[in-house]
């Protein structure tokens, strides 16, 4: 990896360092200028009783515009970096793209909530250990209509879809237990609630399937422990998963994962690449935890070491 960094990553980061410095300088000038304006409004009071509100609005404008400048530059640099790293690993990468075709699979199984605003980015596709996979980050929002309309985030996290090594024919969905809201999570009329193997998992998960017998085989205690491990690996919440058409679909609210780090430090730092590589490592661990056969006999709770010898 050292040769790869020197040959491809270091020259790219060196070329982008000028963009980073320009963005930071522009933000500094913007914040300094608008801060001076806000102070002048407070001192000289041109707006009478609205001076404080005006100063606050100016300060907020400085924060918003400054954040936009930094984020735009960061995203441009990060996407180029991710494209190079994914290529090195033998995967295909897309930075920003319209709604992907597999979104319909997730939405059709109620793994995603209703949304009418969307951003899709950081898609990685490839084959690992003979199994095809695709993952991406989705930021989904819902904007209400009317006079008092508002916009709220309904999902910000990762979608992962991969070939499942175990054969099945029905469709089975499992989500984290939502209490009185469980009835709203039922995927469709063809699905029936599945009783899980233990009281512990009944409290943690809610499951439905079009084939009760098959579902009980798929959702054995080890598989459910694997789902809990996935949340830990990705430091996420509200795991939703489905077995459908020979694939395992996972939606996990874990925010922005493939992040290159601070824009207020020089780019020429191998640690930035190590951070992204570690995130790819987490994805691989997630895939192992979801699909790999267990090595040896389980004597306690599931752990990554059970599917990754030497972990």
C-alpha positions as CSV (number, residue, x, y, z in Angstrom):
1,X,0.0,0.0,0.0
2,X,3.0,2.3,0.5
3,X,3.9,2.2,-3.2
4,X,0.2,2.9,-4.1
5,X,0.1,5.9,-1.8
6,X,3.3,7.3,-3.2
7,X,2.3,6.7,-6.9
8,X,-1.4,7.7,-6.9
9,X,-2.6,9.2,-3.6
10,X,0.2,11.5,-2.6
11,X,0.2,13.3,-6.0
12,X,-3.6,13.7,-6.0
13,X,-3.6,15.1,-2.4
14,X,-0.7,17.5,-3.3
15,X,-2.7,18.8,-6.3
16,X,-5.8,19.3,-4.2
17,X,-4.0,21.0,-1.3
18,X,-4.3,24.3,-3.1
19,X,-8.1,23.9,-3.2
20,X,-8.2,23.1,0.5
21,X,-6.2,26.2,1.4
22,X,-8.3,28.4,-0.8
23,X,-11.5,27.1,0.8
24,X,-10.2,27.7,4.3
25,X,-8.9,31.2,3.4
26,X,-12.2,32.1,1.8
27,X,-14.1,30.9,4.9
28,X,-11.8,32.9,7.2
29,X,-12.3,36.1,5.2
30,X,-16.1,35.5,5.1
31,X,-16.4,34.9,8.8
32,X,-14.2,37.8,9.7
33,X,-16.1,40.2,7.4
34,X,-19.5,39.2,8.5
35,X,-18.5,39.1,12.2
36,X,-17.3,42.7,11.9
37,X,-20.6,43.6,10.3
38,X,-22.5,41.9,13.1
39,X,-20.5,43.8,15.7
40,X,-21.1,47.1,13.8
41,X,-24.8,46.5,13.8
42,X,-24.8,45.9,17.6
43,X,-22.6,49.0,18.2
44,X,-24.3,51.5,15.9
45,X,-27.8,50.2,16.0
46,X,-29.1,51.0,12.5
47,X,-32.1,48.7,12.9
48,X,-33.4,50.0,16.2
49,X,-35.0,47.3,18.3
50,X,-34.1,44.6,15.7
51,X,-30.3,45.1,16.1
52,X,-29.8,41.9,18.0
53,X,-31.9,39.8,15.6
54,X,-30.0,41.3,12.7
55,X,-26.7,40.5,14.2
56,X,-27.7,37.0,14.9
57,X,-28.9,36.5,11.3
58,X,-25.6,37.8,10.0
59,X,-23.7,35.4,12.2
60,X,-25.9,32.5,11.1
61,X,-25.4,33.4,7.4
62,X,-21.6,33.4,8.0
63,X,-21.9,29.9,9.5
64,X,-24.1,28.5,6.8
65,X,-22.1,29.9,3.9
66,X,-18.8,28.9,5.4
67,X,-20.0,25.4,6.0
68,X,-21.2,25.1,2.4
69,X,-17.8,26.2,1.1
70,X,-15.9,23.7,3.2
71,X,-18.3,20.8,2.6
72,X,-18.3,21.4,-1.2
73,X,-14.5,21.3,-1.3
74,X,-14.3,18.4,1.1
75,X,-16.7,16.3,-0.9
76,X,-14.8,17.0,-4.1
77,X,-11.5,15.9,-2.6
78,X,-13.0,12.9,-0.7
79,X,-14.8,11.5,-3.8
80,X,-11.6,11.6,-5.8
81,X,-9.8,9.9,-2.9
82,X,-12.5,7.2,-2.5
83,X,-12.5,6.5,-6.3
84,X,-8.8,5.8,-6.2
85,X,-8.9,3.6,-3.1
86,X,-11.9,1.6,-4.4
87,X,-10.2,1.1,-7.7
88,X,-7.1,-0.2,-5.9
89,X,-9.3,-2.7,-4.1
90,X,-10.8,-3.8,-7.4
91,X,-14.3,-2.2,-6.8
92,X,-16.3,0.3,-8.8
93,X,-17.2,3.6,-7.2
94,X,-19.7,6.3,-7.9
95,X,-19.7,9.6,-5.9
96,X,-23.1,11.2,-6.5
97,X,-25.9,9.6,-8.5
98,X,-29.7,9.6,-8.9
99,X,-31.9,7.1,-7.0
100,X,-30.4,3.6,-7.7
101,X,-32.5,0.8,-9.0
102,X,-32.1,-1.2,-5.8
103,X,-33.8,1.5,-3.7
104,X,-37.1,0.0,-4.9
105,X,-36.2,-3.4,-3.2
106,X,-35.5,-1.7,0.1
107,X,-38.6,0.5,0.0
108,X,-40.8,-2.4,-1.2
109,X,-39.9,-4.4,1.9
110,X,-40.3,-1.3,4.2
111,X,-36.6,-1.2,5.0
112,X,-36.7,2.5,4.3
113,X,-39.3,5.1,5.5
114,X,-41.3,7.3,3.2
115,X,-39.2,10.2,1.8
116,X,-39.5,13.0,-0.8
117,X,-36.0,14.5,-0.6
118,X,-32.9,12.4,-1.3
119,X,-29.2,12.3,-1.7
120,X,-27.3,9.3,-2.8
121,X,-23.5,9.0,-2.7
122,X,-20.4,6.8,-2.1
123,X,-21.6,3.7,-3.9
124,X,-19.2,0.8,-4.0
125,X,-19.8,-2.3,-6.1
126,X,-17.8,-5.4,-6.4
127,X,-17.2,-9.1,-5.7
128,X,-15.6,-10.4,-2.6
129,X,-15.0,-14.0,-1.9
130,X,-17.2,-14.9,-4.9
131,X,-20.2,-12.9,-3.7
132,X,-21.5,-9.8,-5.4
133,X,-22.2,-6.8,-3.2
134,X,-23.2,-3.1,-3.5
135,X,-23.3,-0.5,-0.7
136,X,-24.0,3.2,-0.6
137,X,-24.9,6.0,1.7
138,X,-28.4,7.4,1.6
139,X,-29.6,10.7,3.1
140,X,-33.3,10.7,3.0
141,X,-35.7,13.5,4.1
142,X,-39.4,14.1,4.2
143,X,-40.8,17.6,3.6
144,X,-44.3,18.3,4.7
145,X,-46.6,20.6,2.8
146,X,-48.7,23.5,3.9
147,X,-48.1,26.8,5.5
148,X,-46.0,25.4,8.3
149,X,-44.0,23.0,6.2
150,X,-40.9,21.5,7.7
151,X,-38.2,19.1,6.5
152,X,-36.8,16.3,8.7
153,X,-34.2,13.5,8.1
154,X,-35.9,10.1,8.1
155,X,-32.8,8.0,7.2
156,X,-29.1,8.7,7.1
157,X,-26.9,5.7,6.8
158,X,-25.8,2.8,4.7
159,X,-27.6,0.3,2.5
160,X,-25.8,-3.0,1.8
161,X,-27.0,-5.7,-0.6
162,X,-25.1,-8.9,-1.1
163,X,-25.5,-12.4,-2.3
164,X,-26.5,-14.8,0.5
165,X,-24.8,-18.2,0.6
166,X,-27.8,-20.0,2.0
167,X,-30.6,-20.9,-0.4
168,X,-34.1,-19.7,0.3
169,X,-37.3,-19.1,-1.7
170,X,-39.6,-16.8,0.4
171,X,-39.1,-13.3,1.7
172,X,-38.3,-12.6,5.3
173,X,-37.9,-9.2,7.0
174,X,-36.4,-8.5,10.4
175,X,-36.2,-5.1,12.1
176,X,-35.5,-3.8,15.6
177,X,-38.5,-3.9,17.9
178,X,-40.4,-0.6,17.8
179,X,-43.0,-1.3,20.4
180,X,-46.5,0.0,19.5
181,X,-45.2,1.0,16.1
182,X,-44.4,-2.6,15.1
183,X,-47.7,-3.0,13.2
184,X,-46.7,-0.2,10.9
185,X,-43.5,-2.1,9.9
186,X,-45.4,-5.1,8.3
187,X,-44.0,-5.3,4.8
188,X,-47.3,-6.4,3.1
189,X,-50.4,-8.6,3.2
190,X,-48.5,-11.7,2.2
191,X,-46.3,-11.5,5.3
192,X,-47.1,-13.1,8.6
193,X,-45.4,-12.4,11.9
194,X,-42.6,-14.8,12.8
195,X,-42.1,-16.0,16.4
196,X,-38.4,-15.9,17.3
197,X,-36.3,-18.5,19.1
198,X,-36.0,-16.9,22.5
199,X,-37.6,-14.2,24.7
200,X,-34.4,-12.1,24.4
201,X,-34.7,-11.9,20.7
202,X,-38.5,-11.4,20.8
203,X,-37.8,-8.2,22.8
204,X,-35.1,-7.1,20.5
205,X,-36.5,-7.8,17.0
206,X,-39.7,-8.0,15.0
207,X,-39.9,-10.4,12.0
208,X,-42.3,-11.2,9.2
209,X,-42.1,-13.7,6.4
210,X,-44.0,-15.2,3.5
211,X,-42.7,-18.6,4.6
212,X,-42.9,-19.3,8.3
213,X,-40.9,-22.6,8.2
214,X,-38.1,-21.1,6.1
215,X,-38.0,-17.9,8.2
216,X,-37.4,-19.9,11.4
217,X,-34.5,-21.6,9.8
218,X,-33.0,-18.3,8.5
219,X,-33.5,-16.4,11.7
220,X,-31.9,-18.9,14.1
221,X,-30.2,-17.4,17.3
222,X,-26.8,-17.2,15.6
223,X,-28.1,-15.1,12.7
224,X,-29.9,-12.7,15.1
225,X,-26.7,-12.4,17.2
226,X,-25.0,-11.5,13.9
227,X,-27.4,-8.7,13.3
228,X,-26.6,-7.3,16.8
229,X,-22.9,-7.5,15.9
230,X,-23.5,-5.6,12.7
231,X,-24.9,-2.6,14.7
232,X,-21.9,-2.7,16.9
233,X,-19.5,-2.8,13.9
234,X,-21.1,0.2,12.2
235,X,-21.9,2.0,15.4
236,X,-25.4,2.3,14.0
237,X,-29.0,1.9,15.1
238,X,-32.4,0.7,13.9
239,X,-31.0,-2.2,11.9
240,X,-33.4,-3.4,9.2
241,X,-32.7,-6.5,7.1
242,X,-34.4,-8.8,4.6
243,X,-33.8,-12.0,2.8
244,X,-35.2,-11.7,-0.7
245,X,-34.4,-13.1,-4.2
246,X,-31.2,-14.8,-3.0
247,X,-29.8,-11.7,-1.4
248,X,-29.4,-10.2,2.0
249,X,-30.5,-6.5,2.3
250,X,-29.4,-4.4,5.2
251,X,-30.3,-0.8,6.1
252,X,-28.5,0.7,9.0
253,X,-28.6,4.3,10.3
254,X,-25.0,5.1,10.9
255,X,-24.6,8.6,9.3
256,X,-21.6,9.5,7.2
257,X,-19.0,6.8,7.4
258,X,-16.5,7.2,4.4
259,X,-15.2,10.6,5.6
260,X,-11.7,11.9,4.9
261,X,-11.5,14.0,8.1
262,X,-10.7,17.6,8.9
263,X,-10.3,20.3,6.2
264,X,-8.3,22.5,8.5
265,X,-5.2,20.2,8.4
266,X,-2.9,19.6,5.4
267,X,-4.0,16.8,3.1
268,X,-0.6,15.2,2.7
269,X,-1.2,12.7,5.6
270,X,-1.2,8.9,5.1
271,X,-3.5,8.7,8.1
272,X,-6.4,10.0,5.9
273,X,-6.1,6.9,3.7
274,X,-5.8,4.7,6.7
275,X,-9.1,6.0,8.1
276,X,-10.9,5.2,4.8
277,X,-9.2,1.8,4.5
278,X,-10.4,1.0,8.1
279,X,-13.9,1.9,7.0
280,X,-13.7,-0.5,4.1
281,X,-12.4,-3.1,6.6
282,X,-15.5,-2.5,8.7
283,X,-17.6,-3.2,5.6
284,X,-15.8,-6.4,5.0
285,X,-16.2,-7.4,8.7
286,X,-19.9,-6.6,8.3
287,X,-20.2,-8.9,5.3
288,X,-18.3,-11.7,7.1
289,X,-20.5,-11.3,10.2
290,X,-23.6,-11.5,8.0
291,X,-22.8,-14.4,5.8
292,X,-19.7,-16.4,6.7
293,X,-20.1,-19.9,8.3
294,X,-18.9,-20.1,11.9
295,X,-15.5,-21.6,12.5
296,X,-15.9,-24.3,15.1
297,X,-18.5,-24.6,17.9
298,X,-20.1,-21.6,19.5
299,X,-19.6,-21.5,23.2
300,X,-21.0,-18.0,24.0
301,X,-22.3,-14.9,22.3
302,X,-21.4,-14.3,18.7
303,X,-18.3,-12.4,17.9
304,X,-16.4,-11.4,14.8
305,X,-13.7,-13.8,15.7
306,X,-16.1,-16.7,15.0
307,X,-16.0,-15.9,11.3
308,X,-12.6,-14.2,11.0
309,X,-9.9,-16.5,12.3
310,X,-7.2,-14.6,14.2
311,X,-9.4,-11.6,14.8
